[in-house]
Amino acid sequence: MERFLTYILSRAVPEVYVERVKISYWSMDRTYFISVYPSQMKYWLCFRKKYPHWRQVALKYTMEEQVVSEFCPEFFTQKDLLGWLSDVLSLSLGERKLLRLCGEV
């Protein structure tokens, strides 16, 4: 899954080098988010500029505004995280299905 997710995020913001991507879980808040290496802060700043509707879509998946962190928004389920990403990037049906399948492994 990490390889496909890395490909998707590299394509989404090609001006920022993406070596590796990982879905992370924050146990204190019980939330999922995407970590981007080597430069998470730079990646998410460029992502937000390129996709200004990211916050609107995030709030569709979670009702709590505080879960929208300074980097990748955090979600209570991995399914919501991947749904958010798919919607923001307007992924094709095939890409959405593959991402969903990868997330179930």
URKA-V67356 format. One record per backbone hydrogen bond with DSSP energy under -1.0 kcal/mol. NH is the residue of the N-H (numbers start at 1). CO is the residue of the C=O. If there is no record, write none. Layout:
NH;CO
NH;CO
This chain:
5;1
6;2
7;3
8;4
9;5
10;6
11;7
12;8
13;9
16;13
19;37
20;37
22;35
24;33
26;31
30;26
31;26
32;75
33;24
35;22
37;20
43;39
44;40
45;41
46;42
47;43
48;44
49;45
50;46
51;47
54;51
57;53
58;54
59;55
62;58
67;64
68;65
69;67
74;67
75;32
81;77
82;78
83;79
84;80
85;81
86;82
87;83
88;84
89;85
91;86
96;92
97;93
98;94
99;95
100;96
101;97
102;98
103;99
